[in-house]
Amino acid sequence: MGDISSGNPVSANDSLVSMSTAVVRSCIANSTIKEMITNRKLLREAINKEMVEVVKGWGVWLETVEITGVKICSGALFKDLQTNYRETMRQQSTLFTMQIKSEIDQVKSQNALEIQEKERDIDEKERIYVSKIDLEQKEAKEKYLLEKMDISKEKELINIEAELFKKNQE
């Protein structure tokens, strides 16, 4: 298996690396992409089982097999795998945007109704106030005209009395 006395069994390590690479490739080739991405435990167990068989009798104990990452080398395949996720995110984003827009429109509509109601109240109060002022002006004008008529009558009476007084003095 190599020169173990030197403390650097290169050929044994290279053999283990080559065998593990072959086992991993074999397991990957017999799995679907979805299994590799979503069920790493199943893939890890299959690799571990095969590796234990390979190293049996070598004097090597295989403790564990870990999958540290899955890398998809094909850009087109990676893009295709991402399509569902991207479309789901786009759909959720669109729905969220529509929901927010709907809420904003609802608030705007409610505010518009409140503004219209307040404007109606203000217009009604203004009409009442203008009517009250008009009535007060009419009443004041009538009072003025009545007083003017009373003054005119008194003036006439005074003029008549003055003429009578003049005639009586003559």
C-alpha positions in Angstrom: 0.0 0.0 0.0 3.0 2.3 0.0 5.9 3.2 2.2 4.3 3.3 5.7 7.7 3.5 7.4 8.2 7.0 6.1 5.0 8.2 7.8 3.6 9.3 4.4 1.7 6.5 2.8 1.1 8.4 -0.5 0.1 5.6 -2.6 -2.4 4.3 0.0 -3.9 7.8 0.3 -4.0 8.2 -3.5 -5.8 4.8 -3.8 -8.4 5.9 -1.2 -9.0 9.2 -3.0 -9.3 7.4 -6.3 -11.7 4.8 -4.9 -13.8 7.3 -3.0 -14.0 9.4 -6.2 -15.2 6.4 -8.1 -17.7 5.4 -5.5 -19.1 9.0 -5.2 -19.4 9.2 -9.0 -21.2 5.8 -9.1 -23.6 6.9 -6.4 -24.3 10.2 -8.1 -24.8 8.6 -11.5 -27.4 6.3 -9.9 -29.2 9.2 -8.2 -31.4 12.0 -9.4 -30.4 15.6 -9.1 -33.3 16.2 -6.7 -32.1 13.3 -4.5 -28.6 14.7 -4.4 -29.8 18.2 -3.4 -32.7 17.4 -1.1 -31.7 14.0 0.4 -28.1 14.2 1.3 -28.5 11.7 4.1 -29.6 8.9 1.7 -26.7 9.7 -0.7 -24.2 9.8 2.2 -25.4 6.4 3.5 -25.1 4.9 0.0 -21.5 6.2 -0.3 -20.6 5.1 3.2 -21.9 1.6 2.5 -19.9 1.2 -0.7 -16.8 2.7 0.8 -16.9 0.3 3.8 -17.0 -2.6 1.3 -14.1 -1.1 -0.7 -11.8 -0.6 2.3 -12.7 -3.9 4.0 -9.5 -5.8 4.5 -7.3 -2.7 4.0 -6.8 -2.2 7.8 -8.7 1.1 7.4 -11.7 2.1 9.5 -14.1 4.5 7.7 -15.6 6.7 10.4 -18.0 8.9 8.4 -18.8 10.3 5.1 -19.9 13.9 4.8 -21.3 15.8 1.8 -20.1 19.3 2.3 -21.7 20.8 -0.8 -23.3 20.0 -4.1 -22.0 21.9 -7.0 -23.8 21.8 -10.4 -21.2 22.5 -13.1 -23.7 22.9 -15.9 -24.9 26.5 -16.0 -27.9 25.6 -18.1 -28.9 22.8 -15.7 -28.5 25.1 -12.7 -30.6 27.8 -14.3 -33.3 25.2 -15.1 -33.2 23.9 -11.5 -33.6 27.5 -10.2 -36.6 28.2 -12.5 -39.2 26.9 -10.1 -37.7 28.8 -7.2 -37.4 32.0 -9.2 -40.9 31.8 -10.5 -42.3 31.1 -7.0 -40.4 34.1 -5.6 -41.6 36.3 -8.5 -45.2 35.1 -8.0 -45.0 35.8 -4.2 -43.4 39.2 -4.9 -46.2 40.0 -7.3 -48.9 38.9 -4.9 -47.3 40.9 -2.1 -47.0 43.9 -4.3 -50.7 43.6 -5.3 -51.7 43.1 -1.7 -49.8 46.2 -0.6 -51.2 48.2 -3.5 -54.7 47.0 -2.6 -54.2 48.1 1.0 -52.9 51.5 -0.1 -55.9 52.0 -2.5 -58.3 51.0 0.3 -56.7 53.6 2.7 -56.8 56.2 -0.1 -60.4 55.4 -0.7 -61.3 55.6 3.0 -59.4 59.0 3.3 -61.2 60.3 0.2 -64.6 59.4 1.8 -63.6 61.1 5.0 -62.5 64.2 3.1 -65.7 64.3 1.2 -67.8 63.9 4.4 -65.8 66.7 6.1 -66.2 69.0 3.0 -70.0 68.3 3.0 -70.1 69.2 6.7 -68.1 72.4 6.1 -70.3 73.4 3.0 -73.4 72.8 5.1 -72.1 74.9 8.0 -71.0 77.6 5.5 -74.5 77.6 3.9 -76.1 77.9 7.4 -73.8 80.7 8.3 -74.4 82.6 5.1 -78.2 82.1 5.5 -78.0 83.4 9.0 -75.9 86.4 7.9 -78.4 87.1 5.0 -81.3 86.9 7.4 -79.6 89.3 9.9 -78.9 91.7 7.0 -82.5 91.5 5.8 -83.8 92.1 9.3 -81.4 95.0 9.8 -82.4 96.5 6.4 -86.1 96.1 7.3 -85.5 97.7 10.7 -83.6 100.5 8.9 -86.4 101.1 6.4 -89.0 101.1 9.2 -87.0 103.6 11.2 -86.5 105.7 8.0 -90.3 105.6 7.4 -90.9 106.5 11.1 -88.4 109.4 10.8 -90.0 110.5 7.5 -93.5 110.5 9.2 -92.2 112.5 12.1 -90.5 114.9 9.8 -93.7 115.4 7.9 -95.6 115.9 11.2 -93.0 118.4 12.3 -93.2 120.2 9.0 -97.0 120.3 9.3 -96.8 121.5 12.8 -94.2 124.1 11.8 -96.5 125.4 9.0 -99.4 125.5 11.4 -97.4 127.3 13.9 -96.3 129.8 11.2 -99.8 130.3 10.2 -100.9 130.8 13.7 -98.2 133.3 14.3 -99.2 135.4 11.3 
